[in-house]
Amino acid sequence: MRYFLPSVPLLCILCARLFVMQWSQVSNPLTFAAAGVWAAVAIGISWYFLHPSGAAGVQQIVSTYALLTIAAVAAATGVTSQYQQSMRKLLVAVCCGGFILSMTSSVADLRTVTSRRAFSADVRETIGKLPPKSLVIGLPEWTTSLIGRQYYVVADREPISQPPDPNLIRDALDSGYRVFTTSNLFFPRLDLPAGVEAVITDYTYPEGRIIELRRVSAPERHGGFVAGYSR
């Protein structure tokens, strides 16, 4: 898909030119543009509340249907002669509807990305305060503050369905390192090797805390769970 990106600006210019041509040949185009916008808004809201995919479905599924609809109507407008004027009106409507869908998706993506970057910055700042001789298990974007610093080891978090390497955790503890992870990605039933317990630390960030994994402190405990993290 990335090899297709250089052609996107040229396609946008071409599509804009074709749209202006069709717009100029339709009488009272604002009426049909408004109809397309309201139709897109109604479809998007209905899909959001009634379909299981919700907002993701509006961005991925509905937008795909909109693209196919615009392509089909544009092709029909070019090949038909008897109903060409009607097809031009419909093309103006579906193009304006598709434009609204694309703009709302772009705004939603921008808000999501901005929120995630702010959250990652908060987690990264907290992780940067961890003491030396630490093994930190987390996402790459959360641990960049430790890059180049001595006595820190970073382990990328594997998919949620797979636990961190238990041998790595044990070896780090045996070597005198402290092991930390984040509460957002901590799953006791998966992440705690035998003989290791989890303790909530005082390192906090919005909506979460840093969790320390350490050897069990009492012989009767084996791979303890942290209160509040029973998922």
C-alpha positions as a printed NumPy array, in Angstrom:
array([[  0.   ,   0.   ,   0.   ],
       [  2.851,   2.426,   0.729],
       [  4.021,   2.183,  -2.889],
       [  0.67 ,   3.637,  -3.907],
       [  1.063,   6.748,  -1.721],
       [  3.104,   8.863,  -4.188],
       [  0.198,   8.742,  -6.642],
       [ -2.368,   9.958,  -4.079],
       [ -1.741,  13.719,  -4.624],
       [ -2.097,  13.32 ,  -8.389],
       [ -5.306,  11.325,  -7.976],
       [ -6.679,  13.969,  -5.618],
       [ -5.984,  16.689,  -8.185],
       [ -7.624,  14.628, -10.93 ],
       [-10.673,  13.798,  -8.807],
       [-11.039,  17.436,  -7.734],
       [-10.964,  18.517, -11.383],
       [-13.586,  15.947, -12.357],
       [-15.78 ,  16.899,  -9.406],
       [-15.66 ,  20.593, -10.316],
       [-16.625,  19.712, -13.893],
       [-19.648,  17.734, -12.731],
       [-20.603,  20.379, -10.169],
       [-20.61 ,  23.127, -12.807],
       [-22.983,  21.141, -15.03 ],
       [-25.629,  20.535, -12.347],
       [-28.345,  23.08 , -11.681],
       [-28.597,  24.049,  -7.998],
       [-25.801,  21.677,  -6.895],
       [-25.961,  22.799,  -3.253],
       [-29.275,  20.989,  -2.857],
       [-27.79 ,  17.663,  -3.903],
       [-24.611,  18.307,  -1.921],
       [-26.642,  18.911,   1.231],
       [-28.661,  15.757,   0.571],
       [-25.468,  13.735,   0.297],
       [-24.051,  15.221,   3.485],
       [-27.187,  14.5  ,   5.503],
       [-27.371,  10.976,   4.082],
       [-23.745,  10.335,   5.082],
       [-24.354,  11.709,   8.583],
       [-27.458,   9.541,   9.008],
       [-25.681,   6.416,   7.771],
       [-22.645,   7.061,   9.962],
       [-24.685,   7.663,  13.116],
       [-26.913,   4.652,  12.47 ],
       [-23.908,   2.396,  11.886],
       [-22.174,   3.724,  14.996],
       [-25.106,   2.942,  17.286],
       [-26.62 ,  -0.137,  15.609],
       [-23.682,  -2.1  ,  14.217],
       [-21.334,  -4.079,  16.508],
       [-18.239,  -2.572,  14.866],
       [-19.196,   0.924,  16.052],
       [-16.83 ,   3.783,  15.255],
       [-14.209,   1.468,  13.753],
       [-16.809,   0.167,  11.333],
       [-17.735,   3.684,  10.254],
       [-14.082,   4.437,   9.512],
       [-13.237,   1.166,   7.795],
       [-16.383,  -0.489,   6.458],
       [-18.695,   2.431,   5.681],
       [-15.833,   4.399,   4.128],
       [-15.072,   1.452,   1.841],
       [-18.7  ,   1.272,   0.754],
       [-18.638,   5.023,   0.135],
       [-15.531,   4.717,  -2.048],
       [-17.062,   1.897,  -4.103],
       [-20.301,   3.843,  -4.471],
       [-18.496,   6.957,  -5.694],
       [-16.446,   4.908,  -8.171],
       [-19.542,   3.129,  -9.496],
       [-21.574,   6.327,  -9.879],
       [-18.649,   8.115, -11.522],
       [-18.217,   5.267, -14.012],
       [-21.957,   5.203, -14.73 ],
       [-21.943,   8.963, -15.286],
       [-19.228,   8.612, -17.896],
       [-20.792,   5.768, -19.878],
       [-24.487,   6.638, -19.783],
       [-26.062,   9.264, -21.997],
       [-29.792,   8.99 , -21.39 ],
       [-29.581,   9.551, -17.605],
       [-26.323,  11.469, -17.499],
       [-27.776,  14.58 , -15.886],
       [-29.42 ,  12.53 , -13.141],
       [-26.199,  10.614, -12.586],
       [-24.293,  13.885, -12.268],
       [-26.644,  15.   ,  -9.51 ],
       [-26.2  ,  11.678,  -7.746],
       [-22.433,  11.917,  -8.178],
       [-22.37 ,  15.344,  -6.532],
       [-24.39 ,  13.939,  -3.628],
       [-22.243,  10.844,  -3.037],
       [-18.982,  12.795,  -3.411],
       [-20.053,  15.326,  -0.787],
       [-21.201,  12.506,   1.487],
       [-17.887,  10.735,   1.057],
       [-16.028,  13.968,   1.76 ],
       [-17.862,  14.369,   5.076],
       [-17.113,  10.756,   6.039],
       [-13.428,  11.194,   5.238],
       [-13.167,  14.454,   7.167],
       [-14.885,  13.073,  10.265],
       [-12.617,  10.009,  10.159],
       [ -9.558,  12.238,   9.857],
       [-10.621,  14.354,  12.823],
       [-11.355,  11.239,  14.9  ],
       [ -7.962,   9.743,  13.994],
       [ -6.202,  12.986,  14.89 ],
       [ -7.875,  13.077,  18.305],
       [ -6.994,   9.43 ,  18.936],
       [ -3.373,   9.872,  17.887],
       [ -3.01 ,  13.023,  19.968],
       [ -4.447,  11.284,  23.022],
       [ -2.201,   8.241,  22.576],
       [  0.906,  10.375,  22.152],
       [  0.101,  12.334,  25.301],
       [ -0.486,   9.09 ,  27.204],
       [  2.747,   7.568,  25.878],
       [  4.638,  10.691,  26.913],
       [  3.303,  10.395,  30.473],
       [  4.208,   6.697,  30.691],
       [  7.628,   7.367,  29.165],
       [  8.332,  10.106,  31.706],
       [  7.379,   7.804,  34.586],
       [  9.495,   4.939,  33.274],
       [ 12.426,   7.335,  32.96 ],
       [ 12.355,   7.769,  36.756],
       [ 12.895,   4.073,  37.493],
       [ 16.135,   3.244,  39.346],
       [ 19.254,   1.857,  37.624],
       [ 19.713,  -1.885,  37.228],
       [ 16.13 ,  -2.298,  36.045],
       [ 14.551,  -4.571,  33.479],
       [ 11.531,  -2.776,  32.029],
       [  8.889,  -4.748,  30.123],
       [  6.686,  -2.546,  27.967],
       [  5.846,  -1.177,  24.556],
       [  8.735,   0.351,  22.565],
       [  7.198,   3.833,  22.513],
       [  7.044,   3.791,  26.328],
       [ 10.668,   2.879,  26.958],
       [ 12.555,   5.242,  24.632],
       [ 13.603,   7.353,  27.635],
       [ 15.909,   4.494,  28.686],
       [ 17.739,   4.192,  25.377],
       [ 21.466,   4.829,  25.823],
       [ 21.33 ,   4.814,  29.626],
       [ 23.574,   2.402,  31.486],
       [ 22.249,  -0.364,  33.718],
       [ 18.826,  -0.476,  32.049],
       [ 17.46 ,  -3.375,  30.031],
       [ 14.325,  -2.999,  27.926],
       [ 12.138,  -5.943,  26.893],
       [  9.46 ,  -5.438,  24.27 ],
       [  6.048,  -6.616,  25.359],
       [  4.869,  -9.625,  23.353],
       [  1.27 ,  -9.943,  22.145],
       [ -1.305,  -9.919,  24.895],
       [ -1.991, -13.636,  24.482],
       [  1.655, -14.528,  25.222],
       [  3.466, -13.951,  28.517],
       [  6.881, -12.299,  28.83 ],
       [  9.831, -14.671,  28.77 ],
       [  9.862, -16.198,  32.286],
       [ 13.538, -17.103,  31.99 ],
       [ 14.413, -13.492,  31.251],
       [ 12.552, -12.353,  34.367],
       [ 14.208, -14.966,  36.581],
       [ 17.689, -14.285,  35.177],
       [ 17.244, -10.555,  35.717],
       [ 16.167, -11.08 ,  39.322],
       [ 19.034, -13.496,  39.942],
       [ 21.457, -10.895,  38.537],
       [ 20.283,  -8.266,  40.986],
       [ 18.063,  -6.361,  38.571],
       [ 14.623,  -5.098,  39.498],
       [ 11.871,  -5.971,  37.019],
       [  9.107,  -3.512,  36.177],
       [  6.077,  -3.497,  33.897],
       [  3.003,  -1.314,  33.439],
       [ -0.403,  -2.019,  34.924],
       [ -2.058,  -1.463,  31.53 ],
       [ -0.306,  -4.512,  30.113],
       [ -0.081,  -6.621,  33.231],
       [ -1.979,  -9.919,  33.293],
       [ -1.15 , -11.888,  36.458],
       [ -2.223, -15.279,  35.148],
       [  0.121, -14.909,  32.187],
       [  2.902, -12.658,  33.379],
       [  3.927, -14.167,  36.718],
       [  6.413, -17.037,  36.525],
       [  6.505, -19.531,  39.384],
       [  8.127, -18.079,  42.47 ],
       [  7.525, -14.473,  41.401],
       [  5.027, -12.014,  42.817],
       [  3.816,  -8.604,  41.695],
       [  3.83 ,  -5.475,  43.834],
       [  2.242,  -2.117,  43.07 ],
       [  4.856,   0.662,  43.254],
       [  4.56 ,   4.378,  43.926],
       [  5.427,   5.202,  40.309],
       [  2.185,   6.418,  38.765],
       [  0.945,   7.853,  35.477],
       [ -2.577,   8.723,  34.288],
       [ -4.803,   5.651,  34.505],
       [ -2.064,   3.337,  35.666],
       [  0.885,   2.405,  37.871],
       [  4.221,   0.711,  37.516],
       [  4.195,  -2.905,  38.7  ],
       [  7.332,  -4.544,  40.103],
       [  7.934,  -8.266,  39.709],
       [ 10.074,  -9.819,  42.427],
       [ 10.778, -13.06 ,  44.183],
       [  8.04 , -14.139,  46.578],
       [  8.682, -12.728,  50.033],
       [  7.129, -15.628,  51.943],
       [  7.675, -19.357,  51.369],
       [  3.951, -20.145,  51.457],
       [  3.274, -17.883,  48.465],
       [  3.89 , -19.085,  44.933],
       [  3.37 , -16.674,  42.064],
       [  1.112, -14.28 ,  43.971],
       [ -1.533, -12.012,  42.468],
       [ -1.83 ,  -8.305,  43.053],
       [ -5.034,  -7.028,  44.601],
       [ -7.079,  -5.254,  41.973],
       [ -5.45 ,  -7.086,  39.067],
       [ -7.456, -10.264,  38.8  ],
       [ -8.114, -10.112,  35.058]])
